[in-house]
Amino acid sequence: MSLPPPLTSTDDLFRPAQAGQFFPWRDELPPGQHIPLTCAELSRLAYAPRQVIEATLETLDWKLECLLHGQRFLPGQADTEGFVTCPRGGGPRFVVFRGTDSGSVDDLLTDLNAVPRRWRDRHTVHRGFADEYDSLCAPLQQLAGGSADLVLTGHSLGGALATLALDDLPGSRLVTWGAPRVGDRPFVDSLQAASIERYVHCCDLVARVPLVSLSQESLVGFLRRFGEGLREEGQAAPRLWQLAEKLDPSAFLEAQAAHWLGGPPPAYQHPARLHYLTSTGALEIDPHESVVREDQRRGRAAFRLAVKERLPDAALVRGIWKSASQALWSLPRGDWSGARGHLVRTVRELAESNPLQLVLIRDFADHAPCHYVRALLHITRREAHPAAPR
């Protein structure tokens, strides 16, 4: 059985720890024995407040060894940037990094600060990620000399931080979810790991940034993919990539980047092979680019259809507009009870149709941590129960 298109609420994407129970499958698939699935759920848990993290680990009978706190210039919603945990009965130790907190200006600036910097006097990496990691890595020094029993994991920004941690903790296992590119080719080639598993869910946009280069091919490819997610909503994106093909702004952008950076922009790369989670919930290891593109096209089409089924149809839109208009027309006559009734009806219809709380583009929707957990749970169940009907 394949997974249906993932309809994603704004809470799923921007407040991933608010909805749903953590580890609801723990009795069926014991955490710690199914490492990728455990990493996916721990990476979602990292978005939660400290009290929720502590309570969840307690229900698992896991030990919270320490919390990770980075330097905060401006207040955000999150009170921790990660944690270290392990089962009390023995097993791997997990170092979990939190992804971008949508309420934190610090995290948003971290993501945008793609200016290169030297890393450990050897390589070039994304400055925002490196500065954030340097501010919180002190407690990890006690883990130096890591091994396959040490698992580094994180979603989005958390995956970038986990990748940098691998350079300090060689020999560890790295498992990332929708992580952006972190460093240049020499940095990626220098990483020493027991294994590196880089998971990307179908159309996840974050896994495609920063761009490998500012060449015309890279720019047009990025705009074309993003435009496929918008095609039903408008033609702006197709016009953008056609404009890039015609005008070729790459030379101008590269010159501007060289001016501000003092040299050519780095070619940021991903480490290791791609673990691609398809639109139907399967796992493909390092699939050919053409296979990924075709699956993304199918996934975007199915997603647009699913969203349309949830959005209000024309009759409902007309009804909502009629109620709102009647409420406005009641006010000049002083008919407050009538206006209040129309307003209540309008709000109720909006709530029932819920059009404004859905993420409408799959390239954003696929980045939500809950979909990584959902896909890995689907795959792990099939592996654990191969004889079960699908």
C-alpha positions in Angstrom: 0.0 0.0 0.0 1.4 3.4 -1.0 1.1 6.6 1.0 -1.4 9.2 -0.2 -0.3 12.8 -1.0 0.7 14.5 2.3 -1.7 17.4 3.1 0.3 19.6 5.4 -1.0 22.2 7.8 1.0 25.3 8.6 1.5 24.0 12.1 3.0 20.8 10.7 5.6 22.9 8.8 6.2 25.8 11.2 5.4 24.3 14.6 6.2 20.6 14.1 6.1 19.7 17.8 2.6 20.9 18.5 0.6 18.2 16.8 0.5 14.5 17.6 2.0 12.2 20.1 5.7 11.3 20.0 6.7 7.6 19.5 3.1 6.2 19.3 4.7 3.1 17.6 7.1 2.4 20.5 5.4 -0.8 21.6 5.3 -2.1 18.0 8.7 -1.0 16.9 11.0 -0.5 19.9 13.0 2.8 19.5 16.7 2.2 19.4 16.3 -1.0 17.4 15.1 0.8 14.3 17.6 3.6 14.0 16.4 5.7 11.0 12.8 5.8 12.3 14.1 6.6 15.8 16.2 9.4 14.4 13.2 10.8 12.4 11.1 11.0 15.6 13.9 12.3 17.8 14.5 15.1 15.2 10.8 16.1 15.4 11.0 15.9 19.2 13.9 18.4 19.2 11.4 21.2 18.2 9.5 20.6 21.5 10.0 22.6 24.7 12.4 21.2 27.3 9.6 19.8 29.5 8.1 17.8 26.6 11.5 16.4 25.6 12.2 15.3 29.2 8.7 13.7 29.6 8.9 11.9 26.3 12.3 10.4 27.0 11.1 9.4 30.4 8.2 7.4 28.9 10.8 5.6 26.7 13.0 4.9 29.7 15.8 6.9 28.1 18.3 9.1 29.8 18.6 12.8 28.9 22.4 13.3 29.2 22.5 17.0 28.3 20.8 19.8 26.5 22.5 21.9 23.8 22.2 25.7 24.0 23.6 28.1 21.4 24.2 31.8 21.6 21.0 33.7 21.2 21.2 37.4 20.0 17.4 37.8 19.9 14.7 35.9 21.8 13.0 33.0 20.0 10.4 30.4 20.9 12.7 27.5 21.4 14.6 27.0 24.6 17.0 24.4 23.4 19.0 23.7 20.2 19.4 20.0 20.7 20.1 17.2 23.2 22.0 14.0 23.9 20.2 10.9 24.9 20.5 7.1 25.2 18.4 4.2 26.4 19.0 3.4 30.0 19.1 -0.3 29.2 22.0 0.2 26.8 22.2 1.0 23.1 23.3 3.8 20.8 23.8 7.4 22.1 21.9 9.9 20.0 23.0 13.5 19.5 20.0 15.4 18.2 20.0 18.9 16.7 16.9 21.0 16.3 16.0 22.5 13.0 14.9 26.1 12.3 12.5 27.5 14.8 10.1 29.6 12.8 9.7 32.0 15.7 13.4 32.7 16.1 15.0 35.5 14.2 18.4 34.0 15.0 17.6 30.7 13.2 16.3 32.6 10.1 19.5 34.7 10.0 21.5 31.5 10.4 19.8 29.9 7.4 20.3 32.9 5.2 23.9 33.6 6.1 25.3 31.4 3.3 28.6 33.5 3.1 31.5 31.0 3.2 34.0 30.8 6.0 37.0 28.6 6.8 36.2 25.5 8.9 38.9 24.1 11.2 41.4 25.9 9.0 40.9 23.2 6.3 37.7 23.6 4.3 35.0 26.0 3.3 31.5 25.8 4.9 28.2 27.8 5.2 29.0 30.6 7.8 25.6 30.6 9.4 25.6 26.9 10.1 29.2 26.9 11.3 28.7 29.9 13.6 25.6 28.3 15.2 27.5 25.0 15.6 30.5 26.7 17.3 28.2 28.3 19.8 26.7 25.1 21.0 29.3 22.4 20.5 31.2 22.7 23.8 29.2 19.8 25.6 30.0 17.5 22.7 33.8 17.6 23.4 33.2 14.8 26.0 32.0 12.6 23.1 35.3 12.9 21.2 36.4 9.6 19.8 32.9 8.7 18.6 32.1 5.4 17.1 29.2 3.6 15.3 27.4 3.7 18.7 27.2 7.4 18.4 24.4 8.6 16.1 24.2 12.3 14.9 20.8 13.4 13.6 18.7 16.4 12.8 16.1 17.8 10.5 16.7 20.8 8.2 19.1 23.2 10.0 19.5 20.4 12.5 20.8 18.1 9.8 23.4 20.8 8.8 24.6 21.0 12.4 24.8 17.2 12.6 26.9 17.2 9.5 29.4 19.7 11.0 29.4 17.6 14.2 30.6 14.6 12.3 33.8 16.4 11.5 34.4 16.8 15.2 33.2 13.2 16.0 34.6 11.0 13.2 33.4 7.5 13.1 29.9 8.3 14.2 26.7 7.4 12.2 25.1 10.4 10.5 21.3 10.4 9.7 19.8 13.7 8.3 16.4 14.7 7.2 15.8 17.4 4.6 19.2 18.9 5.3 20.6 21.8 3.1 24.1 21.7 1.7 26.8 22.6 4.2 30.3 22.7 2.8 32.4 22.4 -0.3 33.7 19.2 -2.0 36.9 19.0 0.1 34.8 19.3 3.3 32.4 16.6 2.2 35.2 14.2 1.1 36.9 14.6 4.4 34.0 13.3 6.5 34.7 10.0 8.2 31.6 8.1 9.3 30.4 4.7 10.1 27.6 5.5 7.7 25.9 8.6 6.2 22.2 8.4 5.5 20.9 11.6 3.9 17.1 11.4 3.6 15.1 13.7 1.3 11.3 13.5 1.0 10.2 13.8 -2.6 10.0 17.6 -3.5 11.6 19.0 -0.3 12.9 22.4 -1.3 15.4 22.8 1.6 17.5 19.9 0.3 18.1 21.8 -2.9 19.8 24.9 -1.3 22.2 26.5 -1.3 22.6 26.1 -5.0 25.7 24.2 -6.1 26.6 27.1 -8.3 25.2 30.3 -9.9 25.5 28.8 -13.4 22.7 29.1 -15.9 22.1 25.4 -15.7 21.8 25.5 -11.9 19.6 28.5 -11.8 17.2 27.4 -14.5 17.0 23.9 -13.0 16.1 25.3 -9.6 13.5 27.7 -11.0 12.0 25.1 -13.2 11.5 22.6 -10.4 10.0 25.3 -8.1 7.7 26.4 -11.0 6.3 22.9 -11.4 4.8 23.3 -7.9 3.2 26.6 -8.9 1.9 25.7 -12.3 -1.7 25.4 -11.3 -1.6 28.6 -9.3 -0.1 30.9 -11.9 2.5 31.2 -14.7 5.0 33.5 -12.9 7.5 30.7 -12.2 7.5 29.3 -15.7 8.1 32.9 -17.0 11.0 33.2 -14.5 12.9 30.2 -15.8 12.2 31.1 -19.4 13.6 34.6 -18.6 16.7 33.0 -17.0 17.1 30.8 -20.1 16.9 33.8 -22.4 18.9 36.4 -20.5 21.3 34.1 -18.6 21.9 36.2 -15.4 24.6 33.8 -14.2 27.6 35.9 -15.2 26.2 39.0 -13.5 25.3 37.0 -10.3 28.7 35.3 -10.2 30.5 38.7 -10.6 28.4 40.2 -7.8 29.1 37.2 -5.6 32.8 37.4 -6.3 32.7 41.2 -5.5 31.1 40.7 -2.1 32.9 37.5 -1.2 36.4 38.4 -2.5 36.4 35.3 -4.7 34.2 32.9 -6.5 31.3 31.5 -4.5 31.9 28.0 -3.1 30.3 24.9 -4.7 28.4 23.6 -1.7 27.9 19.8 -1.9 25.8 17.1 -0.2 27.7 14.2 1.5 27.1 10.6 0.6 24.4 9.0 -1.4 20.8 10.2 -1.5 18.2 8.2 0.4 15.1 9.3 -1.6 11.6 8.9 -0.1 9.3 8.7 -3.1 5.9 10.3 -3.5 4.3 6.9 -2.8 6.3 6.1 0.4 9.0 3.9 -1.0 12.8 4.3 -0.4 15.2 4.6 -3.3 19.0 4.6 -2.7 20.8 7.1 -5.0 18.2 7.0 -7.8 19.0 8.5 -11.2 18.1 12.1 -11.6 15.5 11.3 -14.2 13.8 8.9 -11.8 13.6 11.6 -9.2 12.3 14.2 -11.6 9.5 12.0 -12.8 8.5 11.0 -9.3 8.4 14.7 -8.3 6.2 15.5 -11.2 3.8 12.8 -10.3 4.0 13.8 -6.6 3.2 17.5 -7.4 0.3 16.6 -9.6 -1.2 14.3 -6.9 -0.6 16.9 -4.3 -2.3 19.7 -6.3 -5.4 17.5 -6.8 -5.5 16.6 -3.1 -5.3 20.3 -2.1 -8.1 21.2 -4.6 -10.3 18.6 -2.9 -9.8 20.3 0.4 -10.1 23.9 -0.7 -13.6 25.4 -0.9 -15.4 25.0 -4.2 -16.9 27.9 -6.1 -20.3 27.5 -4.4 -18.7 27.6 -0.9 -16.7 30.7 -1.9 -19.8 32.4 -3.1 -21.6 31.5 0.2 -18.7 32.9 2.3 -18.7 36.1 0.3 -22.5 36.5 0.6 -22.4 36.1 4.4 -19.5 38.5 4.7 -21.3 41.1 2.4 -24.5 40.8 4.4 -22.7 41.3 7.6 -21.1 44.5 6.2 -24.4 45.8 4.8 -26.1 45.2 8.2 -23.8 47.7 10.0 -25.0 51.0 8.5 -28.6 50.0 9.5 -27.5 49.4 13.0 -28.6 45.8 12.8 -25.9 44.5 15.2 -27.6 41.2 15.9 -28.0 40.5 12.1 -24.3 41.5 11.5 -23.2 39.3 14.4 -25.1 36.3 13.0 -23.7 36.8 9.5 -20.2 37.2 10.9 -20.5 34.0 13.0 -21.7 32.1 9.9 -18.8 33.5 7.8 -16.2 32.5 10.4 -17.8 29.0 10.8 -17.7 28.4 7.0 -14.1 29.5 6.9 -13.1 27.2 9.8 -14.9 24.3 8.2 -13.3 24.8 4.8 -10.0 25.6 6.4 -8.4 26.9 3.2 -5.8 29.2 4.8 -4.1 26.6 7.1 -2.9 24.3 4.4 0.6 24.5 2.8 -0.4 24.8 -0.9 2.9 23.9 -2.6 4.4 20.5 -2.2 8.0 21.7 -2.3 7.3 23.4 1.1 4.9 20.8 2.4 7.4 17.9 2.0 9.8 19.6 4.4 7.5 19.0 7.4 9.2 16.6 9.9 5.9 14.7 10.4 6.1 13.4 6.8 9.6 12.1 7.3 8.3 10.2 10.4 5.3 9.0 8.4 7.4 7.7 5.5 9.9 6.0 7.7 7.2 4.4 9.8 5.5 3.1 6.6 8.8 1.6 5.4 9.9 0.2 8.7 6.5 -1.6 9.2 6.9 -3.2 5.8 10.4 -4.4 6.6 9.4 -5.6 10.1 6.2 -7.4 8.8 7.0 -8.4 5.2 4.1 -10.9 5.1 1.5 -8.3 6.0 -0.9 -7.2 3.1 0.2 -4.0 1.4 
